[in-house]
Amino acid sequence: MSMSIQGSAPMPLADALKRGSTLTSKAAETATAEAKFLKYAQMTPAERLHQQMLAKFGVTEEEFQKMDPKAQAELAGKIRDEILKQLNAGGDKRTGMLADIKV
């Protein structure tokens, strides 16, 4: 059995089904990408910074939550030191640069 779409060559049914599953998987990828974006967009700047710093140290949020309190405190100290290092290295010293003000 074959299936054809007007203006295209006939396509075996198995190929048409495979193509349909590819479209479905692309739709699923789009949905997950959209969900990831929305999750990121709803984060506060502090949450985004925390996530970026964890990623820099190769740790996920889940792994961080599973750490014992002493290890969490140690990593939080390293994150704090890294943020201070970046702030001191930055040449842009405008007033209010670190303020998170919602209007």
ZIRASUL-V228037 format. One record per run of one state. SS is the DSSP state (@ for helix, = for strand, . for the rest). FROM is the first residue (numbers start at 0). TO is the last residue. If there is no record, write none. Layout:
BEGIN
ss->SS from->FROM to->TO
ss->SS from->FROM to->TO
END
This chain:
BEGIN
ss->. from->0 to->0
ss->= from->1 to->2
ss->. from->3 to->9
ss->= from->10 to->11
ss->@ from->12 to->40
ss->. from->41 to->43
ss->@ from->44 to->55
ss->. from->56 to->59
ss->@ from->60 to->65
ss->. from->66 to->67
ss->@ from->68 to->88
ss->. from->89 to->102
END
